[in-house]
Amino acid sequence: MQLNLHNYGDIDGAKAAAAKQIDAAAGRARARYLTVTEGQESVYQAKYADALAFVRAGCPADQVDVYPWIKVEAEATGQSYDVVANTIKAKGDPWHMETGPTIEGLRMGGKRALQDLADIGAVVAHARAVVQQLDVA
């Protein structure tokens, strides 16, 4: 048996706290996969977008100036443009196609379900369950 203790004055306070707990758990889940350093997220997004475009264009080495992230990394590492692009894509695909959407689905679904709950105990239990899911996502 699990005891659900809380100190919320009303259902709205409980829902607001639960939403914050769910958001925080989603942030922790993302941090397990992403580099949490100022500005690095936008760098990874730009590199991934560049790699996707380069690969989808057929890895046109003669047009690499259009793909600055690929060009710079290839020159910095001594690898070919196609190897750099495919490596970036291979690292980014799981996040963009599985892990990231799974975390966001749990977060959004968890918060949406709060709207239908009318009992503080149910809100607390629901938030706990969503947080547990996010803790292993």
C-alpha positions in Angstrom: 0.0 0.0 0.0 1.3 3.4 -0.9 0.5 6.5 1.1 -0.1 9.7 -0.9 0.6 12.6 1.3 0.4 16.1 0.0 0.2 19.7 1.1 -1.8 21.2 -1.8 -4.5 23.6 -0.9 -6.7 22.7 -3.9 -6.8 20.7 -7.1 -5.4 23.5 -9.2 -2.4 23.8 -7.0 -1.8 20.1 -7.2 -2.1 20.1 -11.0 0.3 23.1 -11.3 2.8 21.3 -9.1 2.3 18.0 -11.0 2.9 19.8 -14.3 6.2 21.2 -13.0 7.3 17.8 -11.8 6.5 16.3 -15.2 8.4 19.0 -17.0 11.4 18.6 -14.6 11.5 14.9 -15.2 11.4 15.4 -19.0 14.3 17.8 -18.6 16.3 15.1 -16.6 15.4 12.5 -19.3 16.6 14.8 -22.1 19.8 15.6 -20.1 20.7 11.9 -20.2 21.0 12.1 -24.0 22.0 15.7 -24.7 25.0 17.8 -23.9 23.7 20.3 -21.4 26.1 23.2 -22.2 25.1 26.7 -23.2 24.7 26.9 -27.0 25.7 23.3 -27.7 22.1 22.2 -28.4 21.8 24.7 -31.2 25.2 23.5 -32.6 24.0 19.9 -32.7 20.7 20.9 -34.3 22.5 22.8 -37.0 25.0 20.0 -37.6 22.2 17.4 -37.8 20.2 19.6 -40.2 23.3 20.1 -42.4 24.1 16.4 -42.3 20.5 15.4 -43.3 20.5 17.8 -46.2 23.9 16.7 -47.4 23.0 13.0 -47.2 19.6 13.6 -48.9 21.4 15.5 -51.7 23.6 12.5 -52.3 26.7 13.8 -50.5 27.8 16.2 -53.2 31.4 16.9 -52.3 31.6 19.5 -55.1 28.8 21.5 -53.3 30.1 21.2 -49.7 30.3 25.0 -49.3 26.5 24.9 -49.0 26.9 22.6 -45.9 29.3 24.6 -43.7 29.0 22.3 -40.6 30.0 19.3 -42.7 32.8 21.1 -44.4 34.3 22.5 -41.2 34.1 19.2 -39.3 35.6 17.2 -42.2 38.5 19.6 -42.5 39.0 19.7 -38.8 39.0 15.9 -38.4 40.6 14.8 -41.7 37.5 12.7 -42.6 35.6 12.7 -45.8 32.5 14.8 -46.1 30.3 11.8 -46.5 31.8 10.0 -43.5 31.2 13.2 -41.3 27.7 13.7 -42.6 26.7 10.0 -42.1 28.3 9.9 -38.6 26.4 13.0 -37.5 23.2 11.6 -39.0 23.7 8.2 -37.3 24.2 9.8 -33.9 21.2 12.2 -34.3 18.6 9.9 -35.8 17.8 7.9 -32.6 17.2 11.2 -30.8 15.2 12.8 -33.5 13.2 9.8 -34.5 12.7 7.8 -31.2 14.1 9.1 -27.9 13.2 12.8 -28.2 9.6 12.1 -29.4 9.1 9.4 -26.7 10.1 11.8 -24.0 8.0 14.6 -25.4 5.0 12.3 -25.8 5.2 11.2 -22.2 5.5 14.9 -21.1 2.7 16.2 -23.2 0.4 13.2 -22.5 1.2 13.3 -18.8 0.3 17.0 -18.6 -2.8 16.7 -20.7 -4.2 13.9 -18.5 -4.0 16.2 -15.5 -6.9 18.2 -16.9 -9.3 15.3 -16.5 -8.4 14.5 -12.9 -10.7 15.8 -10.2 -9.0 14.4 -7.0 -5.7 15.6 -5.5 -4.7 12.0 -4.7 -5.2 11.0 -8.3 -3.1 14.0 -9.5 -0.3 13.0 -7.1 -0.4 9.4 -8.2 -0.5 10.3 -11.9 2.4 12.7 -11.6 4.4 10.0 -9.8 3.7 7.5 -12.5 4.6 9.8 -15.4 7.8 10.9 -13.6 8.7 7.2 -13.1 8.2 6.6 -16.9 10.4 9.6 -17.7 13.1 8.4 -15.3 13.6 5.4 -17.5 12.9 6.9 -20.9 
